Amino acid sequence: MATTSSAPGKLVSNVAIGIGVALASGFSYWYYLQWKKRNAVPEKWRRIGTLDQINIFPIKSCAPLKLDADTAVECDILGLRLHGCRDRALMLINDANEMITARVYPRLVLIATKLVAPQRLALTAPGMETIELDLASLKPEGIQLRTMVWSTPVNVRLVGEKYDKWLSKYLLEKESGIRLVHYPLEKPVKAINSRMLRQPFILKDDRGTFSDATSYMLMNLASIKELNTRIPRPVDPLQFRGSFHLKVDVDEPYAEDHWQWIKIGDEVIFRVVAPCTRCIFPNINVHTAMRDPDGEPLNTLKKYRLFKGYATPAIGIHLGLRAAGSIKKDAVD
């Protein structure tokens, strides 16, 4: 669901200061009231569609978990969570402690993930034996490294050498060069992405784990359907890396540009905080890991989805969690 001393000179000086402080305090209180009003959760909601798919990406840039329709997923301050598996709480870095994504290594999208037990994550990739990770073993203690998620510094912990070797062999055909790290905290601590600082509704709690901007992002399937009429090779919605795929009751492409709040099911409420601006990632076919030869869909999006004040085109919306809870596929929005 969505919503639209007694010396005269000194005395004068003191009085002036008193008025200035009073005016400033009054303005601050007025500003606070306006902020509170704009951020008040709506009391009435309008149905817009159903949740067609929920995507948890255990490892940044890799494939999402495949969830059964009746699987309940938790929405909390750090993002989507299923049992011990949290969205984008794992990430790859190189020997220089620099973040690695599919933008440089497209074959990352072919690393599939599966929960074989509530605390056990299996990783598979073409030409590689399956390797399993005990999520319960990921502790806040351990070797700490400092890396960057784009321009934002974040402290991470190493997962283990055998995972480093597995990933290095797959991506580099070497024994080393890639390391797997995890987000060790139970709350978001990294700074708000510099591109998001001007957004009036974003909060510090919206920063998430290793996500680029916010913990949650929604894609309107009607928008992707319309985009696919403009390009020679249709794109899979997964190429946009959204947390949620929304199937609207009435096909209305880009209606999400005007939404302010989203409610999924009976509990979970999100504030729309920003449009999702796009880089080259959507040009990577999630089934083949090949970049589109014509730079699509990004080149087409540049022709009609550039918003004032943004350098790159937008499709999809960033969300900030305002009421936590659990959701399932086919929940009413």
N, C-alpha and C positions, 0 to 999 in steps of 0.2 A: 504494500500500500504506500501511497505517496501524498504530499501536500504542497499545496502551492503556498626719669628725671622730669621735671616739670617745665623745662624750657620749651617755648612755643614751637620752635623749629623741630625739636626732638619729638614733641608730642605728635605733630603732623606726620612725621616720618613713621612713628609707631602705628598711627591710625591707618596710614596708607598700607603698611605691611599687613595689618589685620584684615583690611578689605581684600587685598590680593589673595591671602590665604583662604579667606571665606569664599571668594569667587572660584578659586581653583578647586576647593573642596566641593563646592556646589556643582561645578562642571564635571568633576570626576564622578560624583554621585549620579548626575544625569546620564553620563556616558555609561556608567554601570547599569543603570535601569534600561537603557536602550539595548545594551549588549544582552542583558538577561531576557529582554522581550524577544529579541531576534533568535535567541537560543532556547526558548521555551519549547518543549516537546508538544506537538499538536495534540489536541483532544479528539479531533475528527480525522478520519482517514478515508481515502478513496481507493478502491481496488484497481490495480493496473495489470495484474497477470500472475503467473506462477513461476516458481524457481525451477528451471529446467536442469540445471547442473551446478554442483558445488565442487570447487577445485581447491584441493590442498596440495601445495608444492613443497614437499619435505625438504628438497634441496633447491636452492635458488638456481634458476635456468634449466632445471631438469623437468621430466614429465610429472604430471600430478598423480595422486592416488586415484584408482578407479573405485568409486564408492557404490554400494548397493543403494537402491531407491529408499529403503527403510532405515538407512544408517543415520543416526543422529550425530550432528557435529556441533561442537561448542564454539561459540563466538565470545572471545574474551579480549582483554586489553591488548594482548600481543598479536591477535589474529585468530584464524581458524585452528581448531585443535581436535584431533580424534585420538582418544586414549593418550598414549605417550608421544604421539607424533604431532608436531606443531608446524604450521605453515612457515616456510622459509627460515627455519631455525638452523639449517645447515647451509654451508656455502663453501665454494672452492677459492683458494688463493694460490698464488705462485710463490717461488722462493724469495721474492722481494716483498712478500706480504701484501700483494696487490690483488684485489678482487678479480675473479675470473667469471665471465658470463658467456652465454651462447652468442653474444654479439661478435666475439672473437673466435670462439670455439663452438660452431653451430651444432656439432655432434652431441653436445650436452643434452639437447632436447630428446635424444634417443635413449637416455638413461631412464629406465622405468623403475618405479618404486611400488612396493606392496607391503602392507602390514600383514605379516604372517602370524603375529601374536600382538596383543595390546601394546607391548613394549619392544617389539622386534620388527625392524624394517629391512626388507630384502631389496637389493639393488641388482638390476640386470642391464646388460648392454650388448649390442651386437659383437659377437666374437669373444665375449667374456663369460667366465663362470660366475654364477650368482654368488654374491657376498652378502652376509647379514650383519646388521648393526644392532646391538643391544642399546636401545634408547635410555634405559634405566641407568646405564653406566655413564651417561653424560652428566658430569657434576660441575658445579661452579668452580671447584678446585681444579688445579692442573696448570699446565704451561700456558701463560697468558701472552697473547700477541695483540698488536694494535694494527688494524687495517682501516680501510676507508670503503664506505658504500657511497660511491661517487665522491662528493666533496665532504662527506660527513664521517668523522672518525668514530670508530667503535672498537671496543675490546672484545676479543674472542678467545676461545680455548681450542686446542688441537684435539681431534677425535682419536686418531691412532695411526701408526705407521702403515699397517696393512691396508687401510683404506686409501692412504696416500699412494701406495704402490699400485693398487688396483686402478685408481683414477689416472695416474701418470701413464700406466701401460695403455689404457684405453685412448686417452687424448694425445699423448706424446710419443707413444711406443717406446717409452723409457721407464726406468725403475724409479725415477724421482722427478721432481719439478712441479708437481701439483700436491697441495695439502688440503685436507678436509677439516673445516673448523665448525664449531657450533656456538650458538648464542647462549651464554651461561646464566642469564638473569631471568627473573619472573616479571619484569616490568620494562617498558621502553626507556632507554637512557640516551640514545643518540640524539643529536640536535635535529631540529626540523630541517628538512632538505631546503637549501637556499632558494630553490625555485618555488617553494610553497610558502615562504615567509609572508608574502603579501596577501595570502588568502585569509579573509576575515573570520572564517569559522573553524579553522584548523586549531587543534589543541595539542599540547605536548604529549598527551596520551595516545595520539593518533599515529605515532612514529613507527611502531611495530618493531620487528626483529631486523632481518636483512632486506626487507622490502625497499624498493627505490624511494617511495614517497610516503605511503600510508599502509596500514594493515589490511585494508579491504578495497576492492575495486569491482565495480559491476559493469557488465556488458549487456546492452539491449540487443537481443538477437535480431530484432527488426532492423536495427541500424546496420548490422553486418550483412543481412540479406540485401539491403538496398545498396551497400557498398559493392557487393558481389555482382550487381548488375552493371557496374561501371568498369570492371576489370576483366581481362581475358581468362584468368585462372582464379576461380573462387578460393577464398581463404577459409581455413578452419577457425572457428571462434577461439580455439585454444592458442592460436598465434598471438592473441592479445593478452594472454596471461591473467585473465580476470578471475576473481574469487567466485563470482556468481554469474551465471548465464540466465538472464530473465526472458521468459517468453510472455510477451504482452498479449492481453486479450484481443486488442485491436491493433493491427500493424501500424505503428506510428514511429517511423525512423527518427532518431535523434530527439525524441520526446524527453529523454533523460537530461538534456541540456537545461531544462526548465524545472526539474525537480529540486526540492530543498530537503526533504526528509524521505526516508525509506523505512518501512516496517515489514519484517519478514516473520510470518507466523504470529504467535500471540505475545512473544516476549521481546524479540530483538529489534532494536531501533537504531538507525544510522542517520547521521547528518551528512548531507552531500557537501563536501568541502572544496572540491575543485574538479575541473575537467581533467581527463588523463591525456597529457600530450605524449606524442609518439616518436620513437627513434626507429632504428632499422630492425629491431627485433621482430616485428610482425612480418617482415619479408622472408623469414625463415620458415620453410615448410616443416611442420611438426612431425610429419610421417617419414620424410626423406632426409631432413636436416640440410636441404639444399636452399641456398638463397635464390629468390626469384630473379631471373635474368633481366627483367625490366624494372627492378626496384619497386615492385608492387607488394602490398597496396599503398606503401608510403607515398609514392609519387602522385598517385591519384588523390589521396587524402589532402595533399598539399594544395590541390587545385580548388577545393571547396570546404575544407574543414580547418582553415586557419582563423583563429579568433584574435581579436584586437588585443595587443599586449603580449602575445605568445609567438615564439619563434618557430614552433613546430606544430603540426596539425593535431587535433584532439579527436578522440573517439573513446567513449566510456567515461565513467565518473569515479573519482576517489571518494571513499566514505570514511567517516569517523564514527566509531562505536559510541552510542550514548546509553544503551540499555543492553546488558549482556544476556545470554541465554543459549538455548540449543535450537537448531533448525534441521529440517530434512528437505530432501528434494520434493518438489511439487507443493511446497509450502506457499501460501498465498501472500503476495506482495501488495 
